[in-house]
Amino acid sequence: MDILNYGLLFVAGGSAGLVDAIAGGGGLITVPALLWAGLPAPLALGTNKFQAACGTSVAVWNYARAGLVRWRQVQGVALITFGAAIVGALAVTRIDATILRQIIPWLLLAVTVYVLFSPRFGSQSGPARWSPVVFAWLGGGSLGFYDGFFGPGTGSFWTLAFVGLQGVELRNATARTKVVNLASNVASVAVFLLVRQVRFDVGLVMIAGQLLGAYAGSHLVITRGVGFIRAIFLAVVVALTLRLFWP
């Protein structure tokens, strides 16, 4: 791989880190970039999880420093997400993901319609519809498994779940989403490392970009209002939906 390819992957990592920290969906940028660079699909997925985990770590650190993360509120769901993601990552080596590829675009389309026609989506906190225990087991179990197994749209589903089911304001929901995303990313990376499907030279180049992009994106979430986050969230979900409908 030549210096130009490394440079383009650095830019892809930075762009993904910026988008991921705000609304998720950075894999829309990084996975195609890794495939374009010539990595086989399993190696591309493993390397993508490796570099994404580092960018997500920076976003979580920045959100925690700004007081947007309350660890007691997310530790249970993060732990269950971690375990479920390990199961999902192991399952992806044995089960065909074709059915998920057909279903997920329609779910993302439903998310887009819901947010588009809910102008007050995440503008303020509200009552929780699920108890923390139920949310941890059902949300962490299903979305953790999904992120380990397939992945696209996980951040969007988590943000919607925190807002709609836990009554969390959008900015705090974005911060919590990054914590559980980090849990599932670390779990997935552990599995991909075990089966030797991570390319470290490419991953480290993308991590350098991820660190810069994640810091900038999380800073924007901290300093900008809910309207800005909502707009980026919608844009990312629409782009992801289109990408999955027309691969």
Helices and strands as residue ranges (DSSP letters): H 3-23, H 27-36, H 41-65, H 71-91, H 98-116, H 132-134, I 135-140, H 141-149, H 154-166, H 170-194, H 200-223, H 226-245
